[in-house]
Amino acid sequence: MLAIRKAVSYQHLRELETQLRAEVEELFALSEQSEQPEVPDGLVVREEIARREDRLARLAEAKAVLEARAGERAAAEQADYEAKMAQRAERERTTGRRPGGRPPPPPVPGARSGDQYNFTDPESRIMKSSTHAGFEQDYNAQGAVDQQSLLIVGWALSNHPNDSQEAEPTLAAIPSEIGTPEAAALDAGYFGPATLAACEKRGIEPYIATGRDPHHPSWQQRFAQLPDPPPEDARAQVRMAYKLRTALGKAIYGARKCTVEPVIGIIKQVLGFRQFSLRGVQAAAGEWCLVCLAFNLKRFHTLSWA
């Protein structure tokens, strides 16, 4: 997590550009007056112009980065939009009825007024906090944890604000000497074509939540009879939801809360790691690697006394 006081929004950036350009024009006009103007003590027009031109150059760089990010986001949102529309079309084909609810709106290209650029660490991103309703300047750290030993067997770090693309680099980080797991339990943020493809490529059976389960289900819901399996041509989300309701699915996914969650808790509470000290994706990734190594050393010590 980084401080966001050094960040600027796209809207504020444009406002600053307009203000600085106006000030530069005023200073140029002041310097071109034939008679010696009255200026405040200590004001050196040439230096003030140079200072503002330097800020304008930095703002132009930030603006270009935000607009490039907006282009990447638009491409991802367009792919997501097309996938959702394809799902609606498939649902209509299989059920013979038009899907309820409003269709998803098409993505709007271009940078948004609230898009943020951080001058302290431009490679970081604004992300929704997992502990409160606000947003923070963050990196997205990942870890693959072995269920039996609770050792971190693979780690990854990115500046992507969600986990839909993070399964591939995390699974790829598991050393070949360890082998390939037979199954993997992941929370709802990972569900999507990229995660399913990453698991299928490695022969891993995924158990991924398709949404939030109620905290206090009724006894009728808890003991409801398992329905018939969905047809093979059903949507991936429907088939995954059914798989999680089977006895095996409940056992595998249920183990996630006592596998990954304790590791994250120990890293935060016991090791005291809650914020990166280094800047940039590469440096932060190295720092996260050291944190995972520190956890594993502590875990090895615990296992040696078991």
N, C-alpha and C positions, 0 to 999 in steps of 0.2 A: 504494500500500500504506500502511496506517495501523497504528499501534500498537493492539494489542487489549487492553492492560491496563486501558483505560477501558471495556471491554465487560462486560456482565452477561448470564448465561444466564437463560432463563425460569425454570428450577428455582431458581437462586440468587436471582433476583428475588423469587420467592414466599417463600423462606426469610427474606430480608431484611425483607420486609413484615411477616411474623409477628414477627420479632425487634424491629423498630422500634415496632410497635403495643404490644407488651408493655412496652417501655421507656417509652413515653408514658404508659401506665396507671400504671406504677410512679412516674413523676415527678408525675403528677396526685395520686396517693395521698399522696405525700410533701408536696406543697404544701397539702393539705387537713388535715393533722394539726393538731389544736388547739394542742398544745405545740410550741415551736420545736424542730424536729428537728436532730440533729447531721448536718451536711453537710460534705463536704470543702471546704477553702479554695478559693475561686474559683468554686464551683458556683452558677450562677444558674438556678434551676429553670425560670423563664419562658423564658429563652434556649435552654435545652436542649430544652424541648418544641417551641419554634418551629423549631429546627434539624432535629429529627426529622420534624416535620410537613412541612417543606419537602422533605426527602428522600423522604417517602412520596408527595408530590405528583409528584415526578419519576419515581419508580418506577411510579406509576399510569399516567403518560403513556407510559412505556416498555412497560408491560404491554399497554396498549391498542394500541400500534403493532404489537407482536409478534402479538397476536391477530388484528389486521386483516391482517397479512402471511400468517398461517396460513390465513385464509379465502381469500385470493388463491391461495395455493399449493394448497389443497384443490381449488379450481375447476380449476386447470391440471392437477393430477394426475388428477382425475376425467376430464377430456377425453382425457388421454394413456391412461388405463386403458380408456376406451371405444374409442379408436382401436386399441389392441392387441387387445382382444377382437374387434373387427370384422375385424382382420387374421387372427386365428385362425379365425374363422368363414369368411372367404373362402378361406383355405388348405384348410379341411376341405371346402368346396364344390367347389373345383377339383381336389383330389386324391382326394376320396372317403374320406379317412382322417382320423382325429382327430389333431391336431398333437401331437407329442411334448413332453415336459417339462411342468412344472406351469404352470397358467394364472397370469397375473399376479395378485397379491393386490389387492383393492380398496383405495383410499387411506383412511387414517384421518384424519378431520378434527380440527381443534384444534391449538393450539400445542404444540410438543414441548419436552421439558426442555432440550435442547441449543440451542434457538433463541437467537440472540445479538442484543443491542441495544448499539450503541456510543454512549456519551454524547459522545465527541469529535466524531463525525460520524454522526448517526443515519441519514443517507441511504445510507451505504456498507453493504456486505454481507460476511459471511464467505464466502470462496470457497476452493476447493481450489487449492493452489499448483501452478503448472506446473513448478516447479524442484525441489520436494521433496514428501514425503508428507504434509506438514502443511496447515494452513489459515491464511489471512491475511485481514485486513480490507481489502477491495479495491473497485475499480470495474472494469468490463469495457470495455476500449478496443478499438475496431474500426478497420480501415483497408482501403480498396480500393486496390490497387496496379496501375498499368498495366504490363503484361508487358514492353513494349518499352523504355520510358523509366525504369521503376522509380520513377516519381513517384506520390505518394499523391494519388489523384483523388477520394477520398471518405472521410470519417471519421465516427465516431459513438462515443458513450459511454453506458453505462447501468449500473445496479446489478444486472442480472440475472446469476445465477451460471453460466448456460450460454449457448451461442450459438444455440440453436434458434430464437430470435425476432430475432436481430440482423441477418439479411440485409436485411430490409426497410428499416430506418433507414439502413443503410450504403449500399445502392443508391440510396435516395432522396437521399442527400447528394451524389451525383455531379452536378455542374452540367450543365444541359441543353446548354450551349455545347460541352462535351466530346463529347457524343453518348452513345449507348447501346452498351455492349459486346455483341459477338455471343455470347460465351461467358464463363463464370465458373467458376473452380476453387475449391472450398471443402473444408475438412477435415470429418471425420465428425461433429464437434460441431454442424454446421449442418443435417445431414440431418433433414428433417421436412416436414410439410405447409406450414408457414409459409414456409419457404425456397423450396420448389417453387412456391408460389403467387406469391411476390414476383418470381421469375425469369420465370414464365409471363406475368405481367402486363406485363412490360417486353420480352417477346420475346427473353429471354436464355436460351441453352442452358446448363443447369447440369451441372457435372461434380463430383459430391460423393462423397467416400469414404463407404462404407456400414459401415466397420469398420476395424480395424487390420490392415495387411498384415504378414505375417511378415518379419523382417529378413533372413533367409537362406533363401529358398525353394529347393527342390531344382531340379535342371535339368529334371526332368519337369514340375514346376509352371510353370517359366519358359517352356518351349517347348511346353506343351500346346496342342492345337488348339482354336481358338475354337468353342464349341458353337453349336448353332442358336439363333437369337434366341428369347427367351421370348415367349409369346403376349401380345397387346395388353392382355388383361385381367389379366395377372400383376401382383403387388404392385409398387408404385413402387420399393421397395428392390431387388427382383429385377431390374427393368429397368435401374435405375441401375448395379447391380453389373455387368451385362452390358455396358453402354455404356462403363464404365471399362476393360473388357478388350479393347475394339476398339483398333486402331492409333491412331485419332484420339483416343480417350479417354485412352490411355496418354500420348500426346504432350501433350495439354492439361493433364491433371492432373499429369503429371511436371514440367511447367514451374513448378508452384506452389512447389516447394522452392527454386527459384532466382529467385523473384519476391517473394513476401511475406516469407519467412524472412530473407533478407539485410537487408530494410528494418527488421524488428524488431530484428535483431542490431545494426545501426548505431545505432538509437535508444537501445538499452540500453548498448552498449559504447563507441561513439564519442561520442555526445551525452551519455551518462551519465544518461539519464532512467530511473529505476527506481522512483520513488515520487512521488505527488502531494503538493504543498505546500499546496494549497487544500482546503477542505472543502465538501461539498454537491455534488449532481449538476451543477448549472449551473456552478458555479465550476470543478469538475474538468473538465467538458467544455470550458470555455474554455481551461484549461491544456493539455489534449490537443490542441486546435486549434493553439495556439502551437507545440507540439512538432512537429506535422505540418508546419506552415509552416516551422519551422527546418530540418527534414529536407529539404523541397523546395528551399529556398534553397541548401542545401549541394549537393543533387543538381544543381540548375541550374548551379552553378559547375563541377561536375565535367563536365557535358555540354558546357559552353561551351568546354572545352579538348579535347574529344574530336575 
